[in-house]
Amino acid sequence: MFGTLLNLQWKQAQRSPAFQKSLVVNIILGFLIVYFALVFIALGFFSHKILAELYPNQSPVDSFNSFLLFYFLIDLVSRFMLQDLPVLAIQPYLHLPLKREKLVHFVLLRSIPSVFNLLMLLVFVPFMLRSVVPTHGIGIALVWLASLLLLTFTNNFILIYFKRQLTSNPKITLLLALVVGGLILLDYMQVLSLRQASTVAFDALLQQPWLVLVPLLGLTGVYLLNFRYLMQHLYPEEIFIKKVSSVEGNDMAFLNRFGDIGKLIALELKLIWRNKRPKSIATISSFMLFYGLIFYTNKVYLEGWGMLIFVGIFVTGSPMFNYGQFVPGWQSSHFDALLTRPISMYQYVKAKYLMFVPSVLLVTVLTLPYGFFGTKVLLINLASCVFNIGVNSILILYFAALNKERLDLSSGSAFNWQGVGASKFVMMLPMVLGPIAIFLPFSLMDIPQWGIFAIALIGALGIAFHRQLLRMMAKRLEDRKYILAAGYRQH
């Protein structure tokens, strides 16, 4: 039965109209996968020499084990941003004499042969052969590798469960994000040493091979958790009833005070909530909150200003950048219908602007704990917030007039190049380099604080004159609306 289901899935993908269109992209991705696979294999073979040079007082195996906990945390975050959920069009099978359990097991097990699950073997297997086998023997080495593989599969099913919960109960997924971010923050503040905990855990595995039962039990528990959830939500009627109840619970009456603009905002929020691609964009943006930890934990970056400005602009504006770069492509499937409604282009543009502003403010509030890394970081992030609202939001709407590629809202955002064009890269240049260019003269005069003030001042001027700027952006979209409509009609 599993073979039959796999065969049907392959035929469905092969006969899809998008299969031939994405063939060239798949070939390019294939070359990239081969290239990175060779890089990872080389890293696995030579990592013992690299670790011996970096940590001469520690064995390569102990050094490698000390980073495994970090690896699994980063792997979990990466999966949220890049890995799609395993799905199956369930309706054609429900009337057939098939057990529901088999269908659910198929959906879960088909996620195992994923690049995220197999990529680790390209590093772990060569390292095991070069370092673990000579010091601990082939039996212990295989147990060590099996434990890493079981933890990888555990991450896979954790991702599947929490990503499905993102629709029905997003608080659970938010809790997971807070736990991961909290562990990294505690390690940085030297309250908890993740490296030491990782070393103790995986060295104990080499000394006591029976501990492989711990990740095995963890994998079993997470798998059964997913199995139970899918069994409870297998029938379309059950899913539909749940969706209806959740939508009824979303009270957007407060948007009525904004009139037609409020209705446009409400429709946009429902579009994000009900479609896969904008929802995945929102998920990715939430994890961009932790982007600052890559730089703020490095004293080299904290001593300068330029990189901190780049990080501040990117972190405080990540939801606006990720979502705004495809405006108005989100409405590409019904753009013609929008043109027939008594809605002015200024109302449309202002609705987008009023969505950007709260997102930037919310992210800025959530990133206030970065102030623990220094008042410099806090001031830069606040200035970046003002600049994103006053300047970058207008730039996004300016470049929106060039987005004439149709978007498929039902597809995920990972490795999805639909709607991505040269204008996206051109758009990012003034947004990121603009504040750095403003700051540069003040840096050369050795008054960097005034440079940060200048960034905030220009952003404040943009906020003060936002009505006039929005009318200019509306006029630009009005002039190109028929070009956009013609582009969206092309499949």
PyMOL commands that set and color helices and strands:
alter all, ss='L'
color gray80, all
select helices_A, chain A and resi 2-14+17-21+23-54+60-66+68-82+91-94+100-109+115-118+121-136+138-168+170-188+194-207+209-232+236-248+253-258+260-274+276-296+299-303+306-324+329-340+345-366+368-373+375-402+422-444+448-464+466-488
alter helices_A, ss='H'
color red, helices_A
deselect
rebuild
show_as cartoon
